[in-house]
């Protein structure tokens, strides 16, 4: 069942020009020093400082007449939570072929002859160790942070209008006419280039969080690309060339500037809002570090300021809207009750889930309960630039430039997982996941690695080794329900394959459960997983079945056509029986899932197997029966499993379950349940620990693990003749001769007598039954006492 909602834009701009017309000529570039202070440079040779807190504007410096500024970029303030010594310095490029290192006070510390013709762009890398410049002469040069030339990276015949660093500062993206080119800094690495536009490309930006590329050109289009050059979005043709583009720091939205036009877009390309002005072309756009404000340099001499408002968050019956920079409105759609939340400082981030609203401002964190909007819990933040909030049932997680922090809903710091050398400020919701007991973080340097931490202590799980996949991991998600020992993590890799593995039981393999999966989400109240799989919307009723009975997994899937979701849909949430999906045009689609799977999980979790059987008989759904079969085997409930397997026509497995029920001891039953799921080594170890040597040997004989069976028999000095007898029968059945040297060696000194072997087997089985009976009697006696 689908419900469509027309495109509602949960973000919008409130744009204005502060203090009117300050510059007398074209404003070429702008750059933020703090979240509330901006520098602007103009062809009138003046640099102004804009203070948004008090609305004041002051002249910083009047540049020499020969300096016409083109680009400005501030030295990065912090890397990995550490303050930089040169944070008060910016690079200014100009038309005279020089770039200038200037202090915050406007004093030019150093001027460097860099290019023939204008220096069109200058950018510090993310850790502040290198500066890159591009020029009209078609060259790209890399400089030290003190302005010493390191290398000339590129020489081409056309001007390089724009350049951007890759997320790890190991690659650069630059323009070459109509082409975009990604060049690694390593000389031997392969260069990636492609035709991106039908006109000259004027501006590019590369976001460090989502690893997406943004470009705009004279063909009047803006486009979104991935880092492999694959197109993700292409806009319609606009009236004028695209003169500026800029990603928001967290990669959630981007801004596009053109003649008299400022547009705010989602990262997938569709437009949130459009602002029209009379300020001419916007030649430069710059986001504040917290992503709440945008400044634009216009051709008319104005500096445009835009504030992001009308952001919306919804959960169940509650909808929260950021109406002003310091004001939120909470509406309960059930009774239409409205509450107004006022904050002392500007709202940076917010998240609404699990009965709590978490709001971070530039200085504090507010925690509201949906039952009480009047008295929030408030605590101060070390770093106000919070880039990510994730919520679980018992606690929530904050990410900023200084680290990762887990807080309880009473405002107490629970833990702070540490990852050496990782830039936490570029982590996204695709790379971090939180459950009640676990924090998972994908490594940004080696994307095959996922770090796993205990949410309560912050310590690495298990032996401290991270989870390593064979391919680069694109997205991770922890399931939200069940005990910590059963916690599972789902991941989508570079090939769009969906895998599942255990977080705390590393002996379980990483198993593939889906292909061509673009987006996924766990249910909030049961271990149900949904995803868009190629052209199908798929719900895995019991994804853990891959560890119980891999052959049964396909029978536990619910699928339906996903064409109505359009191209590149994104699953936002899976709450209760409702899945919320955002289409490529920004509209929301609500799809309902049957309530029976969640109810089945509830019955199984509380061991109400009779209720589970009645539910399946009532629903008459083969997918539910298959899910129940896997759940019952996972919980060693053989009677229920037998009925469920019979319902899905798995006769051979019904027979095997019956044979397990007839085994004399609890240990042998548990071992054969492990065998049923393919855990041979675990089953063998269990039998050996219980002293059931013959059973362990027989397991390997049944699986034709002849060498292991003989090894056990020799080691424990029993049943060597049994192994040889079964080996001889096997060879006779297939008409083969013995070639194994070990079997030939023991065959010479051991007599095979089937009557003696059968008698010995019967005696061991009788002894096992006696031990099981006596153990049962002792248990009953202890219970009666």
GIURPE-V221161 format. One record per run of one state. SS is the DSSP state (h for helix, s for strand, l for the rest). FROM is the first residue (numbers start at 0). TO is the last residue. If there is no record, write none. Layout:
BEGIN
ss;from;to
SS;FROM;TO
SS;FROM;TO
END
This chain:
BEGIN
ss;from;to
l;0;0
s;1;4
l;5;10
s;11;16
l;17;25
s;26;33
l;34;35
s;36;41
l;42;44
s;45;50
l;51;55
s;56;61
l;62;67
s;68;73
l;74;76
s;77;78
l;79;80
s;81;82
l;83;87
s;88;93
l;94;96
s;97;102
l;103;106
s;107;112
l;113;117
s;118;123
l;124;128
s;129;134
l;135;137
s;138;143
l;144;147
s;148;154
l;155;161
s;162;164
l;165;169
s;170;175
l;176;177
s;178;183
l;184;190
s;191;194
l;195;199
s;200;205
l;206;210
s;211;216
l;217;220
s;221;225
l;226;229
s;230;233
l;234;242
s;243;246
l;247;251
s;252;265
l;266;269
s;270;286
l;287;291
s;292;297
l;298;301
s;302;308
l;309;310
s;311;314
l;315;316
s;317;323
l;324;325
s;326;331
l;332;335
s;336;341
l;342;345
s;346;352
l;353;354
s;355;360
l;361;362
s;363;368
l;369;370
s;371;379
l;380;386
s;387;390
l;391;393
s;394;399
l;400;401
s;402;407
l;408;411
s;412;414
l;415;422
h;423;425
l;426;430
s;431;433
l;434;436
s;437;441
l;442;447
s;448;453
l;454;458
s;459;459
l;460;465
s;466;467
l;468;471
s;472;477
l;478;482
h;483;485
l;486;486
s;487;492
l;493;496
s;497;501
l;502;509
s;510;513
l;514;515
s;516;521
l;522;527
s;528;532
l;533;534
s;535;539
l;540;543
h;544;547
l;548;548
h;549;555
s;556;560
l;561;561
h;562;564
l;565;568
s;569;574
l;575;576
s;577;581
l;582;586
s;587;591
l;592;594
h;595;604
l;605;607
h;608;618
l;619;620
h;621;633
l;634;636
h;637;646
l;647;649
h;650;660
l;661;664
h;665;675
l;676;678
h;679;688
l;689;691
h;692;701
l;702;704
h;705;715
l;716;718
h;719;733
l;734;739
h;740;748
l;749;752
h;753;783
l;784;784
END
